[in-house]
Amino acid sequence: MVEIDSNILNDIEKLIIELNKKDYNILKAYIFGSYASNNQKDWSYIDLALVSEKFEGSRFFDKEKIRDIYLKINWKLSPYPITLKQLNEDWFVRSEIINKGIKVYSIK
């Protein structure tokens, strides 16, 4: 299994805390892409799926709404905001994020 750097995990935790302060109620978070497959380069973004029922289901608009928050924490974070329905039904989400990604957060 791929080991994620503790600094990245700390930044993700900070992001989730800040989003939850804004009532996003993050349910789950997954690292996917190059960091999940241990193929990242120095210039690679950290692909991070964030699951919340507060997102509208439009990745572009949802990402824009949280832009200021994640850029203050780590400019390399690249959130992929999704709803619970998208998590369960979207082919890309299931194949790339759930099957190949690394769950780094789940509400208890």
N, C-alpha and C positions, 0 to 999 in steps of 0.2 A: 504494500500500500504506500502511496505517496505521502510524504510528510510535509505539511504546510508550515512555513516559517512562522514562528510565534509572533513576530511583529505584524504580519499580515492578519493573523487570527485576532490580535488585539485591536487592529484597525476595524476589522469586521464587527467585533463586539461593540466598539464605540459607535459605529454607524447604526447598528441595530438599536442601541440605547437611545441615540438621538432621534431615530425614526419613530420609536415607540413613544418618546416624549411628545411627538407631533401626532400621536394617535394613529399611526400606521399599523400597529399591532402585528408585527412581523411574525409569521407562523413558522417558517422554515427558511433556511439559506443554504445554498449549494455553491461551491466553487466548481467551475467547469472550464472546458477549453484547455489551453496550454498548461496552466498551473495544475489542473487535475491529472493531466497525462505526463507531468514532469518534463515537458518540452518547452518551457518558457525560456525566453531570451531576456536580456536586460531591458529591452524596449517593450516587452509584452505587457498588455493590460491584464488586470485580474478580473476575469469574468465571474460575476457573482449574481446568481439567481436569488431574488428575494420574493417570497410568497406572502401576499397580504390580500385580504378581502377589501381593503380600502383602495387598492389600485382599480383603475377603470377598465383595464384590459387592453389598453393601447400603450405598447412599450415606449414609443416615442414621447407621448404626453406624460406618462407616468414617470419616466426617467427625467424629463425636464422639470417636473414638480419637485424632485428630490435633489436636483443638481447641486444647489448651494451646500447642502448638507454633506454629500459624499466628497465634493471637491475640497472642503475644508479639512477633511480627515486624511485622505490619501488620493492624490490625483490619478493614480494608477488603477483605482477601483473603477470597474465598469459594470454598474448594476444592470440587471436584466429583470425588471419588475414584472411579476406575473400574479394572476389570481389563483385561487385554489382550483377552480374549474380548469384553467389552462394547465396547471400542474398535472391534473388527472386525465386530460383529454387531448392535449396538443402533442402531435407526433414528435416534433423537434425536442420539446421539453422532455418527453419520456425517453427518447433515445439518447440524447446528448447530455441532458442535465441529470436525470435520475439514474440512468444506467451507467453513465461514464463519469459523472460528477462525484464530488465529495460533499456529503452533508456536514456542514459546520455549525448549524444551529437548528434547533427544533424546540418549539414551545413545549413545556412540560405538561 
